[in-house]
Amino acid sequence: MKASNYNQTYLLSISLISAMGGLLFGYDWVVIGGAKPFYEPFFGITGNPALQGWVMSCALTGCLAGALLSGWLSDRFGRKKLLIFSALLFIVASVGTGSAGNLSVFTVFRILGGVGIGLASNLSPIYIAEVTPGSVRGRFVSINQLTIVLGILLAQIVNWRIAQSVPEGTTEAEILLSWNGQTGWRWMFYACSVPAAFFFILMWFVPESPRWLARSINNHDKAQKILGRIGGPEYADNEISAIKETLRQDSGKVNLRLLFQSGTLKLLILGIVLAVLQQWCGINVIFNYAQEIFASAGYSVSDILFNIVITGSVNLIFTFVGMFTVDRLGRKALMLIGTGGLAGIFAVTGSMYFFHIQGWPLLIMVVIAIACYAMSLAPVTWVVLSEIFPNRIRGIAMAVATFSLWAACFILTYTFPLLNQILKASGTFWLYGFICILGFWFMLKKLPETKGKSLEEIEHELLGKYLKNEEEL
C-alpha cells in the first residue's frame, strides 16, 4: 500500500501529539544545562565535581525508574494512559523544581521529572510504531526524535532569553546576588509547565494503540476501527490478520520468561547494546556540560548560552535529514555513518583540546559532531528499538532497552566531570571516539535492516533467523 493511500493528516496528528512526550523529554533534559551557572552558586556546589555530577544526573535515576516501570504498566493499562500520566509528572516537576529553596527539594523534583522522561522516552516511539504502516514508520517514529530536538532547542532559547547578560569577569558572588542567580534560573524550569499542560490535554483526544488493544484486552473490533481510519478497510483487515497470526499462541499476559527465550534474548541484547551506544558515543555531554566545554574553549557565559542555541539549531536541521533518509538509505547505513563519523570527529576534537586550540575551530567541530549524531544515532536508535521486538513482549522489552539507555546516560553524565578532571577534555573525547569504533564494528556485524517492513514481518524474519542459526549450531 502506497503512503499516499494512508490518512496522512490523521496519522500525523496523533503521532505529533504522542511525540510531545519527546518535546518535554528534550526540554527537561537540557534546561538544567543553561540554569547550571546560576543554580550552582545559589546552592553552593560550585567546585564540587561529585555533587555537580549528582545534581546534573539525579533526574536520570527517575528516568531509570520510569523506563523500568513503563513496560509493565503500559502492557497492563495501555500506552495512552501512561503518556497522560507522564504529562502530569512534567507539570508537577517543573513547578516544584523552579520553586525549590534548597538542594534536597530541587533534586527530589528533578528525579520526579526524570520519571516522566523515562515513561515518555519509552512510550512515545512505541505508540507511533504501533499505529504507523511499515513503509513510513521510520519517518514517523523519527518525529519523536524531532520533538526531542525541538524540546532541546526550546530549552536552549528559553535559557538564553531569560538569562540577563553576564559581563565577562563576573564573579560567582556577583552571579549569586544577581537576578539570574536568584530568580532567572527558576523561570527556566517553570516554562516547561506550559507545553506539559498542552500535552496533558491533547493526549485525551488520541486513540489507544491498536496493537495493544488487540493483544492485551482482545479488543479486535476497536483495533480494526482505528486501523481502518489510518489506512482503510483492506489495510485494517490485513493488519488484524497479521496481528492475530503473531499472537495465536499468546495468552495476552506478559510473561517475563519470554524475554529469555533463545530468539527474543538475542533481540533484547541487540536492543540493549544499541541503547547504550546511543549514550556512550558521548554526544550528550555537549548538551549537559556545554558550559564547561565552551568555557574551556575560551567563551564567556553569555557567549556560551548563544553558542548552545547554535548547536541546538544545527541539531534540529540535521534531524530533518535523518527523518527523510531513514526510509531511503535504511537504518543500518545511517547508524554506520553516525558511529564512524563521530569516531573521526572526536579524534580531531580531542586533539584540539590537547594542543589548546580554542575559539571558533572547536565550535565548528562540536557543531559537526551534533550534525552527525542528529541525522544518525539520535533518531535511528529509537526507530530500531521500536521495531525489532515481537508484539507480545514489545512493551517490556522496550522498557528494558530504555532502562539500559538511561542507565548508560546516568553513567555518562555522572562520570564526565570526573573523567574531565582525570583524563582532561582531550582524553575524554578520545575515549568516546574509541567507543564509537567498537559500536561501528558491532553494528556492521549484528544490526539487521528493517526498512519498509511491517512489525509482524520483522518479527517473523528476525526470530526465524536467530532460531535457524541456533539449530545450525
C-alpha positions in Angstrom: 0.0 0.0 0.0 1.4 3.4 -1.0 2.0 6.0 1.6 -0.4 8.4 -0.3 -3.3 6.0 0.4 -3.0 6.4 4.2 -4.9 9.0 6.1 -1.8 11.2 6.4 -3.5 14.0 8.3 -4.9 11.7 11.0 -1.7 9.7 11.3 0.5 12.8 11.5 -1.8 14.5 14.1 -1.8 11.5 16.5 1.9 11.0 16.0 2.7 14.6 16.7 0.6 14.7 19.9 2.1 11.5 21.3 5.5 12.7 20.4 5.0 15.8 22.6 6.4 13.4 25.3 9.6 13.7 23.4 9.5 17.5 23.4 9.1 17.5 27.2 11.8 14.9 27.5 14.2 17.1 25.5 13.3 20.3 27.4 13.5 18.8 30.9 16.7 17.0 30.0 18.6 20.1 28.7 17.1 23.0 30.6 19.4 22.2 33.6 22.5 22.9 31.5 21.5 26.5 30.9 20.5 27.0 34.5 23.7 25.4 35.8 25.9 28.6 36.0 23.2 30.2 38.3 21.8 27.4 40.5 25.2 26.1 41.4 26.2 29.4 43.3 22.7 29.5 44.7 23.1 26.0 46.3 26.8 26.4 47.0 28.1 23.5 45.0 30.5 25.2 42.6 33.9 23.5 42.7 32.5 20.2 43.9 32.6 17.7 40.9 30.9 14.8 42.7 28.0 16.9 43.8 27.8 18.8 40.5 27.6 15.4 38.7 24.9 14.1 41.1 22.7 17.2 40.6 23.1 17.0 36.8 22.4 13.3 36.7 19.9 12.8 39.5 17.0 13.1 37.1 18.3 10.1 35.3 17.6 7.9 38.4 14.0 8.9 37.9 14.4 8.0 34.2 15.6 4.6 35.2 12.5 4.0 37.4 10.1 5.4 34.8 11.6 3.3 32.0 11.6 0.1 34.1 8.0 0.6 35.1 6.8 1.7 31.8 6.8 -1.7 30.1 4.8 -3.5 32.8 2.4 -0.6 33.4 1.8 0.2 29.7 1.2 -3.5 28.9 -1.4 -3.5 31.7 -3.0 -0.1 31.3 -2.2 0.9 27.8 0.2 3.4 26.1 -2.3 6.3 26.2 -2.9 6.4 29.9 0.8 6.2 30.8 1.6 9.1 28.4 -1.1 11.2 30.1 0.4 10.4 33.5 3.9 11.4 32.2 2.5 14.8 31.2 1.1 15.3 34.7 4.5 14.4 36.2 6.2 17.0 33.9 3.8 19.7 35.2 4.4 18.9 38.8 8.2 18.6 38.4 8.7 21.8 36.5 6.8 23.9 39.1 8.5 22.1 42.0 12.0 22.4 40.7 11.5 26.1 40.0 10.2 26.7 43.5 12.9 24.7 45.3 14.5 26.6 48.2 17.2 24.0 49.0 19.2 21.4 47.1 17.3 18.4 48.5 13.9 19.7 47.3 15.5 20.6 43.9 16.8 17.0 43.4 13.6 15.4 44.5 11.6 17.2 41.8 14.3 16.7 39.3 14.0 12.9 40.0 10.2 13.2 39.6 10.6 14.9 36.3 13.0 12.1 35.3 10.3 9.5 35.9 8.2 11.5 33.4 11.1 11.4 30.9 11.5 7.6 31.4 7.9 7.0 30.7 7.7 9.3 27.7 11.0 8.2 26.1 9.8 4.6 26.1 6.1 5.0 25.2 6.1 7.8 22.6 8.2 5.8 20.0 6.3 2.5 20.8 3.0 4.2 20.3 4.0 5.8 17.0 5.5 2.5 15.8 2.3 0.6 16.6 0.0 2.9 14.7 2.2 3.5 11.7 2.5 1.4 8.4 5.8 -0.1 7.7 6.6 1.9 4.5 6.6 5.2 6.5 7.4 4.0 10.0 11.0 5.2 10.1 10.0 8.7 9.2 7.1 8.8 11.7 8.9 7.3 14.6 11.7 9.9 13.9 9.0 12.5 14.7 9.7 11.6 18.3 13.3 12.5 17.9 12.3 15.7 16.1 10.2 16.7 19.1 13.1 15.8 21.4 15.3 18.1 19.4 12.6 20.8 19.4 12.4 20.5 23.2 16.2 20.8 23.4 16.2 23.9 21.2 13.3 25.4 23.1 15.1 25.0 26.4 18.2 26.5 24.9 16.3 29.5 23.6 14.4 30.0 26.8 17.6 29.8 28.8 19.3 32.3 26.5 16.4 34.8 26.5 15.6 34.5 30.2 19.2 35.0 31.4 20.3 38.6 31.6 23.7 39.4 30.1 26.6 38.3 32.2 29.6 40.6 31.7 33.0 38.9 31.2 34.8 38.6 34.5 31.7 38.4 36.7 32.4 36.6 39.9 30.4 33.8 41.5 29.3 36.1 44.3 28.1 38.7 41.8 26.1 36.0 39.9 24.6 34.8 43.2 23.3 38.2 44.0 22.0 38.9 40.5 18.5 38.4 39.1 19.9 35.4 37.2 21.2 33.8 40.4 18.0 34.4 42.5 15.1 34.2 40.1 16.1 33.7 36.4 17.0 30.1 36.7 13.7 29.3 38.3 11.7 30.6 35.3 13.8 28.3 33.1 12.2 25.4 34.9 8.7 26.9 35.2 8.5 27.3 31.4 8.3 23.6 30.9 4.8 23.5 32.5 3.3 25.3 29.5 3.9 22.6 26.8 3.3 19.9 29.5 -0.2 21.3 30.0 -0.9 21.1 26.3 0.4 17.6 26.1 -1.8 16.6 29.1 -4.9 18.0 27.4 -4.3 16.8 23.8 -3.5 13.2 24.8 -7.1 12.7 25.8 -8.1 13.0 22.1 -5.6 10.4 20.8 -6.8 6.8 20.3 -5.2 3.8 22.2 -2.6 1.8 20.3 -4.5 -0.8 18.1 -1.9 -3.4 18.7 -2.2 -3.0 22.4 -6.0 -3.3 22.2 -5.7 -6.5 20.1 -3.1 -8.1 22.3 -3.7 -7.0 25.9 -7.5 -6.8 26.1 -8.5 -8.8 23.0 -10.5 -5.9 21.5 -10.0 -6.6 17.9 -13.1 -4.6 16.8 -11.8 -1.3 18.2 -8.3 -2.0 17.0 -9.7 -2.7 13.5 -11.7 0.6 13.6 -8.5 2.6 14.4 -6.5 0.8 11.7 -9.3 1.4 9.3 -9.2 5.1 9.9 -5.5 5.1 9.3 -5.4 3.0 6.1 -8.9 1.9 5.1 -10.8 -1.4 5.4 -8.5 -3.5 3.4 -5.4 -2.3 5.3 -7.2 -2.9 8.6 -8.2 -6.4 7.7 -4.6 -7.3 6.6 -3.1 -5.8 9.8 -5.5 -7.5 12.1 -4.9 -10.9 10.4 -1.1 -10.4 10.8 -1.5 -9.4 14.5 -3.7 -12.4 15.2 -1.1 -14.7 13.5 1.8 -13.4 15.6 -0.3 -13.7 18.8 -2.0 -17.0 18.2 0.0 -18.7 21.0 -0.1 -15.7 23.3 -2.5 -15.6 26.3 -2.4 -11.8 26.3 -0.4 -11.6 29.5 3.2 -10.6 29.7 5.5 -13.5 30.7 9.0 -12.3 31.7 10.3 -15.8 30.8 9.6 -14.9 27.1 12.5 -12.4 27.3 14.9 -15.2 28.0 13.9 -17.5 25.2 16.7 -18.0 22.6 15.5 -15.7 19.8 14.0 -13.0 21.9 17.0 -12.9 24.2 19.3 -12.2 21.2 17.0 -9.4 20.1 17.0 -8.0 23.7 20.8 -8.0 23.8 20.9 -6.2 20.4 18.5 -3.6 21.7 20.5 -3.0 24.9 23.7 -2.6 23.0 22.2 0.0 20.6 20.6 1.9 23.5 23.9 2.0 25.5 25.8 3.0 22.4 23.5 6.0 21.7 24.6 7.4 25.1 28.2 6.3 25.4 29.0 7.7 22.0 29.4 10.8 24.2 27.5 13.5 22.3 25.1 14.2 25.1 27.8 15.6 27.3 27.9 18.5 24.9 24.3 19.4 25.8 24.6 18.7 29.5 28.0 20.2 30.1 28.1 22.8 27.3 29.2 25.4 29.9 32.4 23.5 30.7 33.1 22.6 27.1 32.7 26.1 25.7 34.3 27.7 28.8 37.4 25.6 28.2 37.4 26.8 24.6 37.6 30.4 25.9 34.0 31.6 25.7 32.2 33.8 28.3 28.8 32.9 30.0 26.7 35.0 27.6 28.6 33.7 24.6 28.2 30.2 25.8 24.4 30.5 26.0 24.3 31.8 22.4 26.6 29.1 21.2 24.3 26.5 22.8 21.4 27.9 20.7 23.6 27.5 17.6 24.2 23.8 18.4 20.5 23.3 19.1 19.6 24.8 15.7 22.1 22.5 13.9 20.6 19.6 15.9 17.1 20.5 14.5 18.2 20.9 10.9 20.1 17.6 10.7 17.3 15.7 12.5 15.2 16.5 9.4 18.0 15.0 7.3 17.7 11.8 9.3 14.0 11.7 9.1 13.9 12.0 5.3 16.7 9.4 4.7 15.9 6.7 7.3 13.3 5.1 5.0 15.5 5.5 1.9 19.1 4.7 2.9 17.9 2.4 5.7 18.6 2.1 9.4 21.9 0.3 9.2 23.6 2.7 6.8 22.8 5.7 8.9 24.0 4.0 12.1 27.3 3.1 10.5 27.7 6.7 9.2 27.0 8.0 12.7 29.4 5.9 14.6 32.2 6.1 12.0 31.7 9.9 11.6 31.7 10.5 15.4 34.9 8.4 15.9 36.8 10.7 13.4 35.3 13.9 14.8 36.1 13.1 18.4 39.7 12.2 17.4 40.1 15.7 16.0 38.2 17.4 18.9 40.4 15.6 21.4 43.5 16.7 19.5 42.3 20.3 19.6 41.9 20.3 23.3 45.3 18.6 23.6 47.1 21.3 21.6 45.0 24.1 23.3 43.2 25.2 20.1 40.3 27.4 21.2 37.6 29.6 19.8 35.6 29.0 16.5 37.6 25.9 15.3 36.5 24.0 18.3 32.9 25.3 18.0 32.9 24.1 14.4 33.9 20.6 15.4 31.2 20.5 18.1 28.6 21.6 15.5 29.8 18.9 13.1 29.6 16.2 15.8 26.0 17.3 16.7 25.0 17.3 13.0 26.4 13.7 12.5 24.6 12.5 15.6 21.3 14.2 14.8 21.0 12.5 11.4 22.0 9.0 12.6 22.2 7.6 16.1 19.8 10.1 17.7 16.6 9.2 15.6 17.6 5.8 14.2 18.2 4.1 17.5 14.6 4.9 18.6 13.3 3.6 15.2 15.2 0.3 15.5 14.2 -0.2 19.1 10.6 0.3 18.3 10.7 -2.2 15.5 12.8 -5.2 16.5 10.9 -6.6 19.4 8.0 -9.1 19.0 4.4 -7.8 19.6 3.8 -9.9 22.7 6.8 -8.5 24.5 7.3 -5.1 22.9 6.3 -3.1 25.9 8.5 -4.9 28.5 11.5 -5.4 26.1 11.4 -1.8 25.1 11.3 -0.9 28.8 14.5 -3.0 29.4 16.2 -1.3 26.4 15.1 2.1 27.5 16.2 1.4 31.1 19.6 0.4 29.7 19.8 3.7 27.8 19.1 5.8 30.8 21.5 3.8 33.0 24.1 4.4 30.3 23.1 8.1 30.3 23.4 8.3 34.1 26.9 6.8 34.0 27.9 9.2 31.1 26.6 12.3 32.8 27.8 11.5 36.3 31.3 10.5 35.1 32.0 13.3 32.7 33.2 15.8 35.4 35.4 13.1 36.9 36.8 11.9 33.5 37.4 15.5 32.5 39.4 16.0 35.7 41.4 12.8 35.3 41.8 12.5 31.5 41.3 16.1 30.7 38.9 17.1 27.8 41.3 15.6 25.2 41.4 12.1 26.7 37.7 12.1 27.4 36.8 12.8 23.8 39.3 10.2 22.6 37.7 7.7 24.9 34.2 8.4 23.4 35.8 8.0 19.9 37.1 4.6 20.8 33.6 3.5 22.0 32.2 4.7 18.6 34.7 2.5 16.8 33.5 -0.5 18.8 29.9 0.4 18.0 30.7 0.6 14.3 32.1 -2.9 14.3 29.2 -4.3 16.3 26.5 -2.8 14.0 28.4 -3.9 10.9 28.2 -7.5 12.1 24.9 -7.6 14.0 22.4 -4.9 13.0 19.7 -6.1 10.6 17.9 -3.9 8.1 14.2 -3.3 8.9 13.1 -0.6 6.5 9.9 -0.9 4.6 8.6 -4.0 6.6 5.6 -4.4 8.9 6.2 -5.1 12.6 4.9 -8.6 12.0 7.2 -9.2 9.0 10.2 -8.1 11.1 9.2 -10.4 13.9 8.9 -13.4 11.7 12.2 -12.7 9.9 14.3 -11.9 13.0 13.0 -14.7 15.2 13.3 -17.1 12.3 16.9 -16.1 11.6 18.0 -16.4 15.2 16.3 -19.7 15.8 17.6 -21.1 12.5 21.2 -20.1 13.4 20.8 -21.8 16.8 19.5 -25.0 15.1 22.5 -25.0 12.7 24.9 -24.8 15.7 
